[in-house]
């Protein structure tokens, strides 16, 4: 199915993944991805793996083969940069109207607690951000740097971005600033590096807040 082949190739390129990386994330071999992008043919197990890699329902890949309809029209792939310091985190958080947090699964309870620690700290400090003088802001950023280092000690990296998107409330349309944070395991095949070796993680994010 050529429509499916084109969609999968486009979705992979949006994430800046080489074919081998998609194969690793989907749990298949490279030749399977090459064949899939050539003619769209694949087993159901392969389509399941690819759908999970793209964070979509496998039914959507089958819809492409039958109706060629455009899916996820209100979603777009964003490459979220890695946040290394508290300053990086506050730059993403400050000015945001809404927050959303995504994360990989963590088997280690200590990693889970570290994830919770960052979220608790953010919840406590959101109000303080706006009223803080420069010295207090530096203290908040230092605390966040320590939380990020703690998260990394358990093998997880923090990624995030801030963007302006439309918000629909009934028939009223406004714009809001959305902060998205993503906590991903350092060994995740989803994580990629750009030409400057900066780490990023691709995330399929909604383009409209409701």
JOVEN-V350512 format. One record per residue. RES is the residue in one small letter. OMEGA is omega in whole degrees, 0 to 359 (* if undefined). Layout:
BEGIN
res=RES omega=OMEGA
res=RES omega=OMEGA
END
This chain:
BEGIN
res=x omega=187
res=x omega=180
res=x omega=178
res=x omega=180
res=x omega=180
res=x omega=181
res=x omega=182
res=x omega=178
res=x omega=180
res=x omega=180
res=x omega=178
res=x omega=182
res=x omega=176
res=x omega=180
res=x omega=181
res=x omega=179
res=x omega=165
res=x omega=182
res=x omega=181
res=x omega=181
res=x omega=176
res=x omega=178
res=x omega=180
res=x omega=181
res=x omega=183
res=x omega=179
res=x omega=178
res=x omega=179
res=x omega=185
res=x omega=182
res=x omega=178
res=x omega=178
res=x omega=179
res=x omega=178
res=x omega=180
res=x omega=180
res=x omega=180
res=x omega=184
res=x omega=176
res=x omega=182
res=x omega=181
res=x omega=174
res=x omega=179
res=x omega=179
res=x omega=178
res=x omega=179
res=x omega=177
res=x omega=180
res=x omega=180
res=x omega=179
res=x omega=178
res=x omega=178
res=x omega=181
res=x omega=180
res=x omega=176
res=x omega=177
res=x omega=180
res=x omega=178
res=x omega=181
res=x omega=176
res=x omega=177
res=x omega=177
res=x omega=178
res=x omega=183
res=x omega=185
res=x omega=186
res=x omega=179
res=x omega=181
res=x omega=180
res=x omega=181
res=x omega=179
res=x omega=184
res=x omega=179
res=x omega=177
res=x omega=182
res=x omega=179
res=x omega=176
res=x omega=175
res=x omega=183
res=x omega=180
res=x omega=177
res=x omega=177
res=x omega=188
res=x omega=185
res=x omega=175
res=x omega=178
res=x omega=176
res=x omega=183
res=x omega=180
res=x omega=177
res=x omega=180
res=x omega=186
res=x omega=184
res=x omega=178
res=x omega=181
res=x omega=177
res=x omega=180
res=x omega=181
res=x omega=171
res=x omega=184
res=x omega=175
res=x omega=180
res=x omega=170
res=x omega=177
res=x omega=179
res=x omega=179
res=x omega=183
res=x omega=179
res=x omega=179
res=x omega=177
res=x omega=178
res=x omega=180
res=x omega=178
res=x omega=175
res=x omega=180
res=x omega=182
res=x omega=178
res=x omega=181
res=x omega=178
res=x omega=180
res=x omega=178
res=x omega=180
res=x omega=180
res=x omega=190
res=x omega=181
res=x omega=179
res=x omega=181
res=x omega=181
res=x omega=191
res=x omega=181
res=x omega=187
res=x omega=170
res=x omega=185
res=x omega=182
res=x omega=179
res=x omega=179
res=x omega=177
res=x omega=179
res=x omega=179
res=x omega=181
res=x omega=178
res=x omega=178
res=x omega=180
res=x omega=177
res=x omega=179
res=x omega=178
res=x omega=179
res=x omega=177
res=x omega=177
res=x omega=178
res=x omega=181
res=x omega=179
res=x omega=177
res=x omega=173
res=x omega=180
res=x omega=176
res=x omega=179
res=x omega=178
res=x omega=180
res=x omega=177
res=x omega=178
res=x omega=182
res=x omega=178
res=x omega=180
res=x omega=177
res=x omega=173
res=x omega=182
res=x omega=175
res=x omega=186
res=x omega=177
res=x omega=182
res=x omega=179
res=x omega=176
res=x omega=176
res=x omega=177
res=x omega=174
res=x omega=184
res=x omega=175
res=x omega=178
res=x omega=177
res=x omega=181
res=x omega=177
res=x omega=186
res=x omega=178
res=x omega=183
res=x omega=180
res=x omega=182
res=x omega=177
res=x omega=177
res=x omega=184
res=x omega=180
res=x omega=179
res=x omega=176
res=x omega=184
res=x omega=179
res=x omega=180
res=x omega=174
res=x omega=184
res=x omega=179
res=x omega=174
res=x omega=179
res=x omega=180
res=x omega=177
res=x omega=187
res=x omega=179
res=x omega=179
res=x omega=181
res=x omega=176
res=x omega=181
res=x omega=*
END
